[in-house]
Amino acid sequence: MKIFAPMYQRAIAWSRHPRAPAFLTGLSFIEAIIFPVPPEVMLAPMSLSQPKRAIWFATLSLIGSMAGAVVGYLLGHYAFEIMRPLFEWLGMLHGIESGIATIKAKMIESPWAVFWLLVAGGFAPIPMKIFTWASGVVGVPWIPYLAAMAIGRGKRVYLVAIAIRLGGERAERALHRYIEPIGWAASAILLVAISYLIYKARNG
């Protein structure tokens, strides 16, 4: 079943719109809360069409993601129980609950142990929303939380922008060709990592 490729095509259409920078910022914001489309698939063709503005586009994406991370955290902290039926319907509840268990286990160590976990989570393509909500539910301190989100998401978008600027159409074609396996592989790796951390926390 293909999920990421159709979203990629839709994001490409958005990237050609005259208001593409605003769409990119909005997509990055919503993706950090609930939407499944990773902003890189819109960032890449935008960077390809205007290489000199690639870093600026990445910055806009990061700003949107950080704003979404704040909103996702607050919603997790104050509205998770209300939103639980929606997450169950969307198939996200198990992932968020796993994230909560993992973050709680790391919080026992220290808030900065959570920091490194969130840095890794921010680098994965899909589940940033899981960590934003879970962090709010657990109550991760703001400083390590925001620092982790900035680093985790920032290195993603800037790496994409730099790769497209240096690699041009070849890099963009590679992203298009491999977006499906990249998306699934990264999600699988994150799921394995979460499962391992939960197992370690329960049996440590």
N, C-alpha and C positions, 0 to 999 in steps of 0.2 A: 504494500500500500504506500503510495507516494503522498507525502504530506508537505515536505519542505519545498519541492520543486514548483508546485503551483503557486505557493506563497511567494516564491522568488520571482515568478513571472509577474504577479500582481505588483510586487514592490518595484520591479523595473518600470512598469507603467507609471507608477507614482513618481519615480525618479525623473521622468521626462516632463513632469508638470512644471509650469512657471513658478509655482509655490513649493517646489520640491524641498527646499531647506526647512520650511515650516512643517511640511509633512514628515520629514525625517525626524525633527525634534519631537513632534507629536507621537510618532510611532515608537520612538525610544522611550518616551514617557509611559505610554500605555503598556508596552512590552514588559516594563519593570513591574507592573501591577498584575496584569492578567492576560494580555494579548499574546498569542503564540508566535508571531512573526519576528524573527531576530532582525534588528535594524541594520546589521551589516549587509544584508542582501539588497538594501536600498542605498546604503552608503557606497558600495562598490561601483555600481554604474554611474552614480553621481560623480565620484572621484575620477572615473575614467573619462567622463565627458568634460570635466574641468580640473585637470591634474593640479593646477596651481592653487586651487581652493580645497584640495583634499583634506588638508589638516584642519581647515576651518569647518568643513562638513563634519569631521570626526569630533571636533569640539562641540558643535551643536548637538550631535548625538549623545555625547557624554553629559551635557547639561540636561537634556531631556531625561536621560536615564537616572541621573542623580535626583531630579525632582520627583520622578516616579518612585525611586527608592525611599524617599522621605514619606510620600503618600502611602506606599505599600506598608511601610513600617507602622505608620499611625493607624491604618486600617487593621493591620494585624493586632495591634495593641488594644484597640477600642471596639473593633467590629468583627472579630474572627468568628465568634459564636453565631452572630447573626448571619454571616456569610457562609457558614458551614454547609447548609443545604445546596447552595449554588456551586461550591467547590466540589461537592460530591457529584452533582449532576454533570459538571465539566470534566470529571475524572481527575481532578487535581488534589483531592482531599488526602489521598494516601501519600502523595509526594510531600505535601506541606506538613503532615503529621510526622513523617520520617525526618524532615528537616528540623522540626521542633525537637524531636528526640535527640538528634545529632547535636544541635546547638546547645541544648541543656547539658549534655554530657561534656561538651567543651567548656561551658560556663563554669562547671565544677573545677576545671583546671585554672582558667583565668579568662578575662575578657579578651586578652590578646591571643589566646589559643583560638577563640572564635574568629578573631581577625584573620588568621591564616586560612581557616576554613572558608570564610566568606570571600577571600581573595581568589581561592580556587573556584568557588561557586560563581563568582562574577565573570570568570574567564570562560565558563561553559556557555554554549550558544543558547540554550533554551531556558534553564530553570532559575534565572535570576529572581523571578517572581516568587518562587518557593522560598528563597532565602530572605526576601524582603518581608514577606508576611510572617515567616517563622521567627525572624529576629524581633519583630514587633510583639509577637505573642510571648516570647521568652523575656523580652526586655533587655536586649543587648545594649550596653552603653553607647551613646551617640558617637563619641569620638572614634573608637575602633570600628564601629559599624560604617560610618560615612567614609572613613579612610579606606576600608576594605572595598567598599563599593566603587570608590573613585579609581583605585588601583586595578581592581579586577575588570571592571568594564572599560576603563581608560586604555589599558594595554590592548584590549581586543580591538577597539575602534581605531586606535592610532596605528596598530599593526596592519589592519586592513587598508587604511588610507595610504600608508607608506608603501605597502606591497603593490597596490594598484598604481601608485605614482611611479614606482621604479619598474614594475613589470608590465604596465600598460594592458593592452588587450589580452595578452597571454595570461596574465594573472586573473583578470576578470573572467575569462573563459574557463579557467581551472576552477574558480569558485562556483561558476554555473554548473560545470560538469559534475563536480563532486559534492554539491551542497547537500544532496540526499544522504549519502553515506557519512559525510562529516557530521551532519546533524544527528543522525541516529547513533553513530559511534560515540560522539561526545556525551550524549544523553545516557548511553549505556555505561560509559566510564564513570560518570557521576553517580549513577544508581549503584554501581558496584562499590564505589567509595563510601557512599552513605550507608549501605548495608554493612560494610566492614566496620565502620565507626560505631554503628548501633550494636553490632555483635561484640565489639571490643568493650563498649561501655557497659553492656549487660553482663559480660563474663570476665571483665578485668579485675 
